[in-house]
Amino acid sequence: QVQLVESGGGLVQAGGSLRLSCAASGSRFRISIMSWYRQAPEKQRELVASITTAGSSTNYADSVKGRFTISRDNAQRTWYLEMNSLKPEDTAVYYCNVAILFSGVVWGQGTQVTVSS
């Protein structure tokens, strides 16, 4: 089974930057979509960004477009979210996610990102 572990969360001032990492272990996978989601208190979980392993297609939420960048290292089964120009509204628990062809989806445990004003 695939397991995901996020890291890189923390406390940062508005305008600052953080880099989140998601490392996959366990069963190997090839065809998949790697994503980052976030969930703020009392709000629904939302997709932040996604990227395919087979290609370079990316997708971003409008609220983070131009500020966040998703990237991946297929060989190490790791993907990243570079977060720049952070705003207090970015405060949330960030979850990595992978959708694996013929298998389903796997979620990480989440990492807290807090942006102070």
N, CA, C and O atoms as a printed pandas DataFrame, in Angstrom:
     atom_number atom_name residue_name chain_id  residue_number  x_coord  y_coord  z_coord
0              1         N          GLN        A               1    0.833   -1.187    0.000
1              2        CA          GLN        A               1    0.000    0.000    0.000
2              3         C          GLN        A               1    0.874    1.245    0.000
3              4         O          GLN        A               1    1.983    1.246    0.534
4              5         N          VAL        A               2    0.360    2.287   -0.600
5              6        CA          VAL        A               2    1.070    3.553   -0.672
6              7         C          VAL        A               2    0.785    4.360    0.583
7              8         O          VAL        A               2   -0.353    4.428    1.048
8              9         N          GLN        A               3    1.822    4.966    1.123
9             10        CA          GLN        A               3    1.687    5.890    2.232
10            11         C          GLN        A               3    2.340    7.216    1.865
11            12         O          GLN        A               3    3.375    7.246    1.199
12            13         N          LEU        A               4    1.731    8.306    2.303
13            14        CA          LEU        A               4    2.229    9.637    2.004
14            15         C          LEU        A               4    2.541   10.374    3.296
15            16         O          LEU        A               4    1.794   10.287    4.270
16            17         N          VAL        A               5    3.647   11.097    3.296
17            18        CA          VAL        A               5    4.046   11.891    4.444
18            19         C          VAL        A               5    4.376   13.297    3.979
19            20         O          VAL        A               5    5.263   13.493    3.148
20            21         N          GLU        A               6    3.654   14.280    4.520
21            22        CA          GLU        A               6    3.917   15.678    4.213
22            23         C          GLU        A               6    4.913   16.252    5.205
23            24         O          GLU        A               6    5.026   15.788    6.340
24            25         N          SER        A               7    5.627   17.265    4.758
25            26        CA          SER        A               7    6.523   17.987    5.637
26            27         C          SER        A               7    6.705   19.399    5.097
27            28         O          SER        A               7    6.379   19.681    3.944
28            29         N          GLY        A               8    7.220   20.269    5.929
29            30        CA          GLY        A               8    7.532   21.618    5.505
30            31         C          GLY        A               8    6.587   22.691    5.997
31            32         O          GLY        A               8    6.827   23.878    5.773
32            33         N          GLY        A               9    5.519   22.297    6.662
33            34        CA          GLY        A               9    4.600   23.285    7.182
34            35         C          GLY        A               9    5.206   24.041    8.348
35            36         O          GLY        A               9    6.252   23.666    8.878
36            37         N          GLY        A              10    4.534   25.106    8.734
37            38        CA          GLY        A              10    5.014   25.901    9.842
38            39         C          GLY        A              10    4.351   27.251    9.886
39            40         O          GLY        A              10    3.327   27.487    9.245
40            41         N          LEU        A              11    4.954   28.134   10.655
41            42        CA          LEU        A              11    4.459   29.493   10.837
42            43         C          LEU        A              11    5.315   30.449   10.030
43            44         O          LEU        A              11    6.544   30.404   10.099
44            45         N          VAL        A              12    4.671   31.309    9.270
45            46        CA          VAL        A              12    5.383   32.260    8.439
46            47         C          VAL        A              12    4.615   33.571    8.410
47            48         O          VAL        A              12    3.389   33.582    8.527
48            49         N          GLN        A              13    5.325   34.659    8.258
49            50        CA          GLN        A              13    4.686   35.960    8.153
50            51         C          GLN        A              13    4.121   36.174    6.753
51            52         O          GLN        A              13    4.609   35.601    5.779
52            53         N          ALA        A              14    3.108   36.987    6.670
53            54        CA          ALA        A              14    2.542   37.334    5.367
54            55         C          ALA        A              14    3.635   37.860    4.448
55            56         O          ALA        A              14    4.479   38.662    4.847
56            57         N          GLY        A              15    3.596   37.388    3.211
57            58        CA          GLY        A              15    4.612   37.750    2.250
58            59         C          GLY        A              15    5.774   36.787    2.188
59            60         O          GLY        A              15    6.600   36.859    1.278
60            61         N          GLY        A              16    5.844   35.890    3.144
61            62        CA          GLY        A              16    6.919   34.925    3.190
62            63         C          GLY        A              16    6.664   33.717    2.316
63            64         O          GLY        A              16    5.700   33.668    1.552
64            65         N          SER        A              17    7.552   32.741    2.447
65            66        CA          SER        A              17    7.490   31.561    1.599
66            67         C          SER        A              17    7.690   30.290    2.412
67            68         O          SER        A              17    8.344   30.298    3.455
68            69         N          LEU        A              18    7.122   29.212    1.922
69            70        CA          LEU        A              18    7.323   27.880    2.467
70            71         C          LEU        A              18    7.368   26.899    1.312
71            72         O          LEU        A              18    6.820   27.151    0.239
72            73         N          ARG        A              19    8.022   25.789    1.546
73            74        CA          ARG        A              19    8.060   24.709    0.575
74            75         C          ARG        A              19    7.596   23.431    1.245
75            76         O          ARG        A              19    8.233   22.945    2.181
76            77         N          LEU        A              20    6.504   22.894    0.775
77            78        CA          LEU        A              20    5.966   21.652    1.287
78            79         C          LEU        A              20    6.457   20.483    0.450
79            80         O          LEU        A              20    6.631   20.601   -0.762
80            81         N          SER        A              21    6.675   19.365    1.104
81            82        CA          SER        A              21    7.100   18.155    0.425
82            83         C          SER        A              21    6.154   17.017    0.769
83            84         O          SER        A              21    5.618   16.953    1.875
84            85         N          CYS        A              22    5.956   16.133   -0.176
85            86        CA          CYS        A              22    5.177   14.927    0.038
86            87         C          CYS        A              22    5.971   13.750   -0.484
87            88         O          CYS        A              22    6.284   13.681   -1.673
88            89         N          ALA        A              23    6.295   12.832    0.394
89            90        CA          ALA        A              23    7.080   11.661    0.033
90            91         C          ALA        A              23    6.206   10.418    0.082
91            92         O          ALA        A              23    5.535   10.160    1.081
92            93         N          ALA        A              24    6.218    9.659   -0.988
93            94        CA          ALA        A              24    5.449    8.428   -1.067
94            95         C          ALA        A              24    6.338    7.234   -0.766
95            96         O          ALA        A              24    7.506    7.201   -1.152
96            97         N          SER        A              25    5.777    6.260   -0.079
97            98        CA          SER        A              25    6.485    5.023    0.205
98            99         C          SER        A              25    5.524    3.858    0.043
99           100         O          SER        A              25    4.320    4.051   -0.124
100          101         N          GLY        A              26    6.059    2.658    0.095
101          102        CA          GLY        A              26    5.237    1.478   -0.057
102          103         C          GLY        A              26    5.136    1.048   -1.514
103          104         O          GLY        A              26    6.097    1.154   -2.275
104          105         N          SER        A              27    3.974    0.568   -1.883
105          106        CA          SER        A              27    3.757    0.080   -3.238
106          107         C          SER        A              27    4.070    1.143   -4.268
107          108         O          SER        A              27    3.731    2.315   -4.099
108          109         N          ARG        A              28    4.708    0.728   -5.314
109          110        CA          ARG        A              28    5.068    1.660   -6.369
110          111         C          ARG        A              28    3.893    1.912   -7.293
111          112         O          ARG        A              28    3.007    1.072   -7.454
112          113         N          PHE        A              29    3.910    3.077   -7.887
113          114        CA          PHE        A              29    2.884    3.452   -8.837
114          115         C          PHE        A              29    3.521    4.228   -9.971
115          116         O          PHE        A              29    4.593    4.812   -9.812
116          117         N          ARG        A              30    2.864    4.232  -11.110
117          118        CA          ARG        A              30    3.411    4.918  -12.264
118          119         C          ARG        A              30    2.465    5.981  -12.801
119          120         O          ARG        A              30    2.799    7.166  -12.810
120          121         N          ILE        A              31    1.313    5.571  -13.238
121          122        CA          ILE        A              31    0.362    6.503  -13.805
122          123         C          ILE        A              31   -0.491    7.082  -12.683
123          124         O          ILE        A              31   -1.271    6.371  -12.050
124          125         N          SER        A              32   -0.332    8.365  -12.450
125          126        CA          SER        A              32   -1.021    8.985  -11.336
126          127         C          SER        A              32   -1.076   10.489  -11.502
127          128         O          SER        A              32   -0.404   11.072  -12.353
128          129         N          ILE        A              33   -1.892   11.094  -10.667
129          130        CA          ILE        A              33   -1.950   12.546  -10.543
130          131         C          ILE        A              33   -1.602   12.889   -9.105
131          132         O          ILE        A              33   -2.215   12.376   -8.170
132          133         N          MET        A              34   -0.637   13.740   -8.936
133          134        CA          MET        A              34   -0.204   14.172   -7.616
134          135         C          MET        A              34   -0.773   15.553   -7.328
135          136         O          MET        A              34   -0.748   16.433   -8.188
136          137         N          SER        A              35   -1.280   15.739   -6.131
137          138        CA          SER        A              35   -1.997   16.973   -5.824
138          139         C          SER        A              35   -1.680   17.465   -4.426
139          140         O          SER        A              35   -1.144   16.743   -3.586
140          141         N          TRP        A              36   -2.035   18.726   -4.210
141          142        CA          TRP        A              36   -2.068   19.329   -2.889
142          143         C          TRP        A              36   -3.456   19.906   -2.658
143          144         O          TRP        A              36   -4.007   20.601   -3.511
144          145         N          TYR        A              37   -4.000   19.609   -1.513
145          146        CA          TYR        A              37   -5.259   20.174   -1.069
146          147         C          TYR        A              37   -5.022   20.944    0.221
147          148         O          TYR        A              37   -3.982   20.797    0.863
148          149         N          ARG        A              38   -5.979   21.752    0.586
149          150        CA          ARG        A              38   -5.914   22.416    1.881
150          151         C          ARG        A              38   -7.307   22.538    2.462
151          152         O          ARG        A              38   -8.306   22.557    1.742
152          153         N          GLN        A              39   -7.349   22.621    3.774
153          154        CA          GLN        A              39   -8.611   22.770    4.464
154          155         C          GLN        A              39   -8.429   23.708    5.649
155          156         O          GLN        A              39   -7.689   23.413    6.587
156          157         N          ALA        A              40   -9.108   24.831    5.588
157          158        CA          ALA        A              40   -9.120   25.783    6.678
158          159         C          ALA        A              40  -10.231   25.409    7.651
159          160         O          ALA        A              40  -11.166   24.701    7.276
160          161         N          PRO        A              41  -10.141   25.874    8.894
161          162        CA          PRO        A              41  -11.187   25.548    9.872
162          163         C          PRO        A              41  -12.571   25.930    9.374
163          164         O          PRO        A              41  -12.784   27.035    8.876
164          165         N          GLU        A              42  -13.494   25.014    9.512
165          166        CA          GLU        A              42  -14.898   25.216    9.161
166          167         C          GLU        A              42  -15.104   25.494    7.671
167          168         O          GLU        A              42  -16.123   26.064    7.279
168          169         N          LYS        A              43  -14.158   25.101    6.860
169          170        CA          LYS        A              43  -14.300   25.228    5.422
170          171         C          LYS        A              43  -14.054   23.882    4.759
171          172         O          LYS        A              43  -13.414   22.998    5.328
172          173         N          GLN        A              44  -14.570   23.744    3.555
173          174        CA          GLN        A              44  -14.388   22.513    2.821
174          175         C          GLN        A              44  -12.959   22.395    2.299
175          176         O          GLN        A              44  -12.285   23.389    2.029
176          177         N          ARG        A              45  -12.533   21.168    2.169
177          178        CA          ARG        A              45  -11.232   20.923    1.586
178          179         C          ARG        A              45  -11.261   21.325    0.111
179          180         O          ARG        A              45  -12.213   21.016   -0.607
180          181         N          GLU        A              46  -10.220   22.009   -0.328
181          182        CA          GLU        A              46  -10.172   22.482   -1.694
182          183         C          GLU        A              46   -8.868   22.076   -2.362
183          184         O          GLU        A              46   -7.828   21.950   -1.716
184          185         N          LEU        A              47   -8.950   21.878   -3.647
185          186        CA          LEU        A              47   -7.768   21.564   -4.434
186          187         C          LEU        A              47   -6.927   22.817   -4.610
187          188         O          LEU        A              47   -7.437   23.865   -5.007
188          189         N          VAL        A              48   -5.653   22.709   -4.317
189          190        CA          VAL        A              48   -4.723   23.814   -4.478
190          191         C          VAL        A              48   -3.977   23.703   -5.798
191          192         O          VAL        A              48   -3.906   24.665   -6.563
192          193         N          ALA        A              49   -3.424   22.531   -6.060
193          194        CA          ALA        A              49   -2.639   22.326   -7.269
194          195         C          ALA        A              49   -2.507   20.844   -7.543
195          196         O          ALA        A              49   -2.595   20.028   -6.624
196          197         N          SER        A              50   -2.299   20.491   -8.791
197          198        CA          SER        A              50   -2.088   19.107   -9.164
198          199         C          SER        A              50   -1.134   19.033  -10.342
199          200         O          SER        A              50   -0.968   19.997  -11.090
200          201         N          ILE        A              51   -0.514   17.879  -10.492
201          202        CA          ILE        A              51    0.431   17.659  -11.570
202          203         C          ILE        A              51    0.408   16.183  -11.932
203          204         O          ILE        A              51    0.234   15.327  -11.065
204          205         N          THR        A              52    0.583   15.889  -13.207
205          206        CA          THR        A              52    0.615   14.503  -13.663
206          207         C          THR        A              52    2.035   13.968  -13.628
207          208         O          THR        A              52    3.000   14.712  -13.806
208          209         N          THR        A              53    2.149   12.660  -13.396
209          210        CA          THR        A              53    3.461   12.023  -13.435
210          211         C          THR        A              53    3.881   11.690  -14.853
211          212         O          THR        A              53    5.072   11.684  -15.164
212          213         N          ALA        A              54    2.909   11.414  -15.719
213          214        CA          ALA        A              54    3.214   11.043  -17.088
214          215         C          ALA        A              54    3.576   12.236  -17.958
215          216         O          ALA        A              54    4.248   12.078  -18.978
216          217         N          GLY        A              55    3.145   13.406  -17.574
217          218        CA          GLY        A              55    3.417   14.612  -18.329
218          219         C          GLY        A              55    3.690   15.780  -17.424
219          220         O          GLY        A              55    3.971   15.611  -16.237
220          221         N          SER        A              56    3.607   16.961  -17.981
221          222        CA          SER        A              56    3.888   18.168  -17.220
222          223         C          SER        A              56    2.653   19.040  -17.033
223          224         O          SER        A              56    2.773   20.224  -16.717
224          225         N          SER        A              57    1.485   18.476  -17.222
225          226        CA          SER        A              57    0.256   19.235  -17.046
226          227         C          SER        A              57    0.074   19.597  -15.586
227          228         O          SER        A              57    0.246   18.760  -14.700
228          229         N          THR        A              58   -0.274   20.841  -15.342
229          230        CA          THR        A              58   -0.518   21.318  -13.989
230          231         C          THR        A              58   -1.846   22.033  -13.919
231          232         O          THR        A              58   -2.379   22.493  -14.930
232          233         N          ASN        A              59   -2.372   22.120  -12.717
233          234        CA          ASN        A              59   -3.631   22.791  -12.471
234          235         C          ASN        A              59   -3.526   23.515  -11.143
235          236         O          ASN        A              59   -3.003   22.967  -10.172
236          237         N          TYR        A              60   -4.023   24.751  -11.095
237          238        CA          TYR        A              60   -3.955   25.554   -9.882
238          239         C          TYR        A              60   -5.302   26.187   -9.583
239          240         O          TYR        A              60   -6.056   26.555  -10.483
240          241         N          ALA        A              61   -5.578   26.301   -8.305
241          242        CA          ALA        A              61   -6.714   27.094   -7.892
242          243         C          ALA        A              61   -6.456   28.556   -8.225
243          244         O          ALA        A              61   -5.320   29.025   -8.155
244          245         N          ASP        A              62   -7.504   29.265   -8.582
245          246        CA          ASP        A              62   -7.343   30.669   -8.939
246          247         C          ASP        A              62   -6.716   31.482   -7.809
247          248         O          ASP        A              62   -5.972   32.429   -8.063
248          249         N          SER        A              63   -7.009   31.120   -6.584
249          250        CA          SER        A              63   -6.535   31.879   -5.445
250          251         C          SER        A              63   -5.029   31.791   -5.239
251          252         O          SER        A              63   -4.450   32.634   -4.554
252          253         N          VAL        A              64   -4.385   30.781   -5.823
253          254        CA          VAL        A              64   -2.950   30.610   -5.634
254          255         C          VAL        A              64   -2.168   30.753   -6.925
255          256         O          VAL        A              64   -0.937   30.729   -6.908
256          257         N          LYS        A              65   -2.850   30.899   -8.022
257          258        CA          LYS        A              65   -2.186   30.993   -9.312
258          259         C          LYS        A              65   -1.222   32.176   -9.329
259          260         O          LYS        A              65   -1.579   33.292   -8.949
260          261         N          GLY        A              66   -0.011   31.916   -9.770
261          262        CA          GLY        A              66    1.007   32.943   -9.801
262          263         C          GLY        A              66    1.817   33.052   -8.529
263          264         O          GLY        A              66    2.857   33.711   -8.512
264          265         N          ARG        A              67    1.359   32.417   -7.462
265          266        CA          ARG        A              67    2.074   32.449   -6.183
266          267         C          ARG        A              67    2.632   31.087   -5.790
267          268         O          ARG        A              67    3.714   31.000   -5.210
268          269         N          PHE        A              68    1.903   30.036   -6.102
269          270        CA          PHE        A              68    2.317   28.682   -5.745
270          271         C          PHE        A              68    2.777   27.937   -6.988
271          272         O          PHE        A              68    2.298   28.197   -8.092
272          273         N          THR        A              69    3.700   27.017   -6.803
273          274        CA          THR        A              69    4.184   26.182   -7.887
274          275         C          THR        A              69    4.274   24.739   -7.415
275          276         O          THR        A              69    4.887   24.452   -6.388
276          277         N          ILE        A              70    3.666   23.842   -8.162
277          278        CA          ILE        A              70    3.757   22.427   -7.859
278          279         C          ILE        A              70    4.794   21.793   -8.775
279          280         O          ILE        A              70    4.878   22.126   -9.957
280          281         N          SER        A              71    5.572   20.890   -8.228
281          282        CA          SER        A              71    6.570   20.169   -9.002
282          283         C          SER        A              71    6.688   18.759   -8.462
283          284         O          SER        A              71    6.179   18.452   -7.384
284          285         N          ARG        A              72    7.359   17.906   -9.210
285          286        CA          ARG        A              72    7.476   16.519   -8.759
286          287         C          ARG        A              72    8.791   15.906   -9.196
287          288         O          ARG        A              72    9.412   16.338  -10.167
288          289         N          ASP        A              73    9.194   14.902   -8.463
289          290        CA          ASP        A              73   10.358   14.094   -8.771
290          291         C          ASP        A              73    9.858   12.661   -8.833
291          292         O          ASP        A              73    9.735   11.991   -7.808
292          293         N          ASN        A              74    9.573   12.201  -10.029
293          294        CA          ASN        A              74    8.984   10.873  -10.189
294          295         C          ASN        A              74    9.904    9.759   -9.694
295          296         O          ASN        A              74    9.440    8.769   -9.129
296          297         N          ALA        A              75   11.198    9.925   -9.906
297          298        CA          ALA        A              75   12.141    8.897   -9.493
298          299         C          ALA        A              75   12.109    8.682   -7.983
299          300         O          ALA        A              75   12.231    7.552   -7.511
300          301         N          GLN        A              76   11.949    9.754   -7.236
301          302        CA          GLN        A              76   11.899    9.661   -5.783
302          303         C          GLN        A              76   10.481    9.625   -5.244
303          304         O          GLN        A              76   10.274    9.563   -4.032
304          305         N          ARG        A              77    9.517    9.662   -6.128
305          306        CA          ARG        A              77    8.111    9.625   -5.749
306          307         C          ARG        A              77    7.811   10.696   -4.713
307          308         O          ARG        A              77    7.216   10.439   -3.667
308          309         N          THR        A              78    8.241   11.889   -5.040
309          310        CA          THR        A              78    8.069   13.028   -4.164
310          311         C          THR        A              78    7.539   14.201   -4.961
311          312         O          THR        A              78    7.942   14.412   -6.105
312          313         N          TRP        A              79    6.643   14.962   -4.369
313          314        CA          TRP        A              79    6.196   16.174   -5.014
314          315         C          TRP        A              79    6.173   17.310   -4.010
315          316         O          TRP        A              79    6.129   17.100   -2.798
316          317         N          TYR        A              80    6.205   18.523   -4.550
317          318        CA          TYR        A              80    6.441   19.704   -3.752
318          319         C          TYR        A              80    5.415   20.778   -4.062
319          320         O          TYR        A              80    4.809   20.804   -5.134
320          321         N          LEU        A              81    5.243   21.646   -3.108
321          322        CA          LEU        A              81    4.449   22.842   -3.318
322          323         C          LEU        A              81    5.256   24.027   -2.796
323          324         O          LEU        A              81    5.434   24.189   -1.589
324          325         N          GLU        A              82    5.737   24.843   -3.717
325          326        CA          GLU        A              82    6.428   26.070   -3.351
326          327         C          GLU        A              82    5.401   27.176   -3.198
327          328         O          GLU        A              82    4.657   27.483   -4.129
328          329         N          MET        A              83    5.368   27.760   -2.035
329          330        CA          MET        A              83    4.360   28.745   -1.692
330          331         C          MET        A              83    5.051   30.080   -1.450
331          332         O          MET        A              83    5.835   30.228   -0.512
332          333         N          ASN        A              84    4.752   31.038   -2.300
333          334        CA          ASN        A              84    5.349   32.364   -2.213
334          335         C          ASN        A              84    4.269   33.413   -1.984
335          336         O          ASN        A              84    3.086   33.177   -2.229
336          337         N          SER        A              85    4.700   34.565   -1.512
337          338        CA          SER        A              85    3.778   35.675   -1.249
338          339         C          SER        A              85    2.581   35.208   -0.440
339          340         O          SER        A              85    1.433   35.487   -0.786
340          341         N          LEU        A              86    2.860   34.505    0.626
341          342        CA          LEU        A              86    1.799   33.914    1.423
342          343         C          LEU        A              86    0.926   34.972    2.075
343          344         O          LEU        A              86    1.395   36.035    2.480
344          345         N          LYS        A              87   -0.348   34.651    2.163
345          346        CA          LYS        A              87   -1.343   35.526    2.750
346          347         C          LYS        A              87   -1.995   34.830    3.936
347          348         O          LYS        A              87   -1.995   33.601    4.002
348          349         N          PRO        A              88   -2.547   35.588    4.870
349          350        CA          PRO        A              88   -3.248   34.950    5.986
350          351         C          PRO        A              88   -4.344   33.992    5.534
351          352         O          PRO        A              88   -4.603   32.998    6.212
352          353         N          GLU        A              89   -4.982   34.263    4.425
353          354        CA          GLU        A              89   -6.027   33.388    3.920
354          355         C          GLU        A              89   -5.498   32.042    3.453
355          356         O          GLU        A              89   -6.280   31.124    3.206
356          357         N          ASP        A              90   -4.190   31.911    3.328
357          358        CA          ASP        A              90   -3.590   30.631    2.975
358          359         C          ASP        A              90   -3.466   29.703    4.180
359          360         O          ASP        A              90   -3.115   28.533    4.023
360          361         N          THR        A              91   -3.746   30.201    5.359
361          362        CA          THR        A              91   -3.660   29.389    6.564
362          363         C          THR        A              91   -4.622   28.211    6.470
363          364         O          THR        A              91   -5.820   28.390    6.251
364          365         N          ALA        A              92   -4.090   27.016    6.636
365          366        CA          ALA        A              92   -4.893   25.805    6.515
366          367         C          ALA        A              92   -4.007   24.604    6.820
367          368         O          ALA        A              92   -2.788   24.719    6.943
368          369         N          VAL        A              93   -4.650   23.458    6.937
369          370        CA          VAL        A              93   -3.921   22.202    6.921
370          371         C          VAL        A              93   -3.791   21.779    5.464
371          372         O          VAL        A              93   -4.785   21.695    4.743
372          373         N          TYR        A              94   -2.585   21.521    5.045
373          374        CA          TYR        A              94   -2.321   21.141    3.671
374          375         C          TYR        A              94   -2.100   19.636    3.590
375          376         O          TYR        A              94   -1.324   19.065    4.356
376          377         N          TYR        A              95   -2.787   19.012    2.659
377          378        CA          TYR        A              95   -2.734   17.572    2.480
378          379         C          TYR        A              95   -2.211   17.242    1.092
379          380         O          TYR        A              95   -2.667   17.818    0.104
380          381         N          CYS        A              96   -1.274   16.338    1.010
381          382        CA          CYS        A              96   -0.910   15.833   -0.297
382          383         C          CYS        A              96   -1.791   14.641   -0.633
383          384         O          CYS        A              96   -2.383   14.010    0.242
384          385         N          ASN        A              97   -1.857   14.358   -1.895
385          386        CA          ASN        A              97   -2.795   13.372   -2.407
386          387         C          ASN        A              97   -2.232   12.799   -3.697
387          388         O          ASN        A              97   -1.591   13.504   -4.476
388          389         N          VAL        A              98   -2.475   11.530   -3.910
389          390        CA          VAL        A              98   -2.134   10.921   -5.188
390          391         C          VAL        A              98   -3.299   10.063   -5.645
391          392         O          VAL        A              98   -3.831    9.257   -4.883
392          393         N          ALA        A              99   -3.683   10.244   -6.883
393          394        CA          ALA        A              99   -4.707    9.428   -7.518
394          395         C          ALA        A              99   -4.012    8.466   -8.458
395          396         O          ALA        A              99   -3.385    8.879   -9.434
396          397         N          ILE        A             100   -4.123    7.195   -8.165
397          398        CA          ILE        A             100   -3.382    6.157   -8.874
398          399         C          ILE        A             100   -4.325    5.384   -9.775
399          400         O          ILE        A             100   -5.380    4.920   -9.342
400          401         N          LEU        A             101   -3.937    5.253  -11.023
401          402        CA          LEU        A             101   -4.758    4.530  -11.988
402          403         C          LEU        A             101   -4.994    3.101  -11.522
403          404         O          LEU        A             101   -4.058    2.390  -11.157
404          405         N          PHE        A             102   -6.256    2.693  -11.539
405          406        CA          PHE        A             102   -6.692    1.349  -11.172
406          407         C          PHE        A             102   -6.507    1.040   -9.689
407          408         O          PHE        A             102   -6.591   -0.122   -9.290
408          409         N          SER        A             103   -6.263    2.036   -8.883
409          410        CA          SER        A             103   -6.047    1.808   -7.464
410          411         C          SER        A             103   -6.923    2.682   -6.583
411          412         O          SER        A             103   -7.557    2.184   -5.652
412          413         N          GLY        A             104   -6.964    3.970   -6.861
413          414        CA          GLY        A             104   -7.730    4.875   -6.033
414          415         C          GLY        A             104   -6.900    6.053   -5.590
415          416         O          GLY        A             104   -5.899    6.400   -6.218
416          417         N          VAL        A             105   -7.323    6.666   -4.501
417          418        CA          VAL        A             105   -6.638    7.843   -3.994
418          419         C          VAL        A             105   -6.067    7.563   -2.615
419          420         O          VAL        A             105   -6.618    6.778   -1.843
420          421         N          VAL        A             106   -4.954    8.216   -2.321
421          422        CA          VAL        A             106   -4.289    8.106   -1.034
422          423         C          VAL        A             106   -4.016    9.511   -0.519
423          424         O          VAL        A             106   -3.587   10.387   -1.269
424          425         N          TRP        A             107   -4.267    9.714    0.757
425          426        CA          TRP        A             107   -4.061   11.008    1.394
426          427         C          TRP        A             107   -2.937   10.953    2.415
427          428         O          TRP        A             107   -2.736    9.943    3.089
428          429         N          GLY        A             108   -2.214   12.054    2.515
429          430        CA          GLY        A             108   -1.270   12.209    3.598
430          431         C          GLY        A             108   -1.984   12.646    4.858
431          432         O          GLY        A             108   -3.197   12.856    4.854
432          433         N          GLN        A             109   -1.233   12.784    5.935
433          434        CA          GLN        A             109   -1.827   13.113    7.231
434          435         C          GLN        A             109   -2.064   14.603    7.412
435          436         O          GLN        A             109   -2.796   15.006    8.316
436          437         N          GLY        A             110   -1.466   15.413    6.577
437          438        CA          GLY        A             110   -1.634   16.847    6.649
438          439         C          GLY        A             110   -0.498   17.538    7.383
439          440         O          GLY        A             110    0.107   16.974    8.295
440          441         N          THR        A             111   -0.222   18.751    6.977
441          442        CA          THR        A             111    0.764   19.582    7.646
442          443         C          THR        A             111    0.201   20.993    7.773
443          444         O          THR        A             111   -0.355   21.537    6.819
444          445         N          GLN        A             112    0.347   21.571    8.943
445          446        CA          GLN        A             112   -0.245   22.871    9.228
446          447         C          GLN        A             112    0.603   23.997    8.650
447          448         O          GLN        A             112    1.819   24.039    8.839
448          449         N          VAL        A             113   -0.053   24.898    7.951
449          450        CA          VAL        A             113    0.568   26.123    7.479
450          451         C          VAL        A             113   -0.195   27.292    8.088
451          452         O          VAL        A             113   -1.402   27.428    7.888
452          453         N          THR        A             114    0.508   28.126    8.825
453          454        CA          THR        A             114   -0.106   29.283    9.450
454          455         C          THR        A             114    0.616   30.538    8.981
455          456         O          THR        A             114    1.833   30.656    9.123
456          457         N          VAL        A             115   -0.137   31.462    8.428
457          458        CA          VAL        A             115    0.420   32.713    7.924
458          459         C          VAL        A             115   -0.085   33.839    8.810
459          460         O          VAL        A             115   -1.288   34.089    8.887
460          461         N          SER        A             116    0.819   34.502    9.461
461          462        CA          SER        A             116    0.454   35.586   10.366
462          463         C          SER        A             116    0.399   36.901    9.614
463          464         O          SER        A             116    1.086   37.090    8.610
464          465         N          SER        A             117   -0.426   37.804   10.113
465          466        CA          SER        A             117   -0.569   39.113    9.494
466          467         C          SER        A             117    0.191   40.186   10.246
467          468         O          SER        A             117    0.170   41.351    9.849
